[in-house]
Amino acid sequence: MSTASKAPFLSQQEVSVLQGLADGYQSKEIAQFVARSKPTVEATVRTLYAKLNARSRAQLVAKAIAFGIIDIPRQPTS
């Protein structure tokens, strides 16, 4: 069984929040990107902690990459 097949189901918004975390953005910046409020992004992060069984944002990102949910963090373009 592949790692990706063990991944929990995540909404597109949850995946977008995870990618924002991986890219190094703060909740306020992610909120602008996903067109949601900062409290909504923070609630999404709490939901992701439970879904991915993680205790930190770094662990969320590591697990999301391991499950193949998100890409390795992108380098900002200048």
N, C-alpha and C positions, 0 to 999 in steps of 0.2 A: 504494500500500500504506500503510495507516495505521500510526501508531506503535505502537498497542496490538497489532497483529498481529505485530510484531517482538519483543514481550516474551517473555522466557524463561518456561518453565513453572515455577511456584513452588507449593510446598505451602501449605496454609492456615496452618500454623505459621510458615513463612517470611514470609507476608504479614502475619501478626499481629506478628511481630518488627519488620518494616519500619514498620508503623503506629506501634508503640511508639517506635521511633527518631524518627519524624517528629513525634510528640507530645512529644518531649524527655525521654523516660524513660531511666534508666540500665539496664544489663543486669540488675541485681538486681530492679528494679521490673518490668521486662518479664517476668522469670522468674516472678514472682508472678502476673502477669496471664495468662500462657499456661500456667501450672501445669507448669513445667519447672524444672530447676536452672539456676543462673547459668552454670555451664560449658557446659550444652547451648545456652543462648541465645548465648553467645560463639562456640561452634562454628557455630551457625546463621549468625551475622553473617559469619564467615570464609567459609562456603559462599556467602553472598550476594555477597561481594566478587567471587568467581570468576564466579558466574552473571551478575552485572550489570556485570562488568568495571569495578569501582570501587576506589578506593584510600582512601576515607575514609567515615565514616558519613554525612557531609553529602552526598557524592557518591552514596551508596546511596539516600538519600532523594530527591535531585533526580532521579535516573534512574527510581526507582519512580513518582514523580509524573508524569514525562514519558511513561512507558510506560502510565500509567493503572492501575497495579497498586494504588496506594493513593490515598486522598484527601489533599487539602491538609491539613496539620496542624490538628487540632481545637483550639479554645480551651478551656482547662480551665474547668469550671463551678465557681462559688463556692458 
